[in-house]
Amino acid sequence: ANAQYWIGYSHFAQKDYKGALAQQQKLIAVYPASNKVPDALFNIAASQLALNDTAAARKTLKEIVAKHPGTQAATLAARRLAELK
């Protein structure tokens, strides 16, 4: 799961946002119980924002806050949601 996360993150760093989305979604599908899931979701939201899909990003950020409270990703997601309003 950790390696899969970094594969997705490397796509994001190279501004391949669609590739990042696909790799992070793969992590969630293959490793649904991983502690990397909240971070993968946050990377998905960032990719969605980069692709100008604000509605999807907002939904993803709300999912992080609701399903992964207490994680750093949830804290960051709540901040990002506040910025989007």
CORWOVEN-V668688 format. One line per field, one symbol per residue. phi: phi as a letter, one per 40 degrees, with the letter a starting at -180 (. if undefined). psi: psi as a letter, one per 40 degrees, with the letter a starting at -180 (. if undefined). burial: b if it has 16 or more other C-alpha atoms within 10 Angstrom, else e. A space follows every 50 residues. Layout:
BEGIN
phi=???
psi=???
burial=???
END
This chain:
BEGIN
phi=.cccdcccccccccgcccccdcccccdcccbcccccddcccccccccccc cgbccccdcccccccccbcgccccccccccccccc
psi=dddddddddddddefgddddddddddddddgdeieedddddddddddddd efgdddddddddddddefieidddddddddddde.
burial=beebbbbbbbbbeeebbbbbbebbbbbbeeeeeeebbbbbbbbbbbbbbb eeebeebbebbbbbbeebeeeebbebbbebbeeee
END
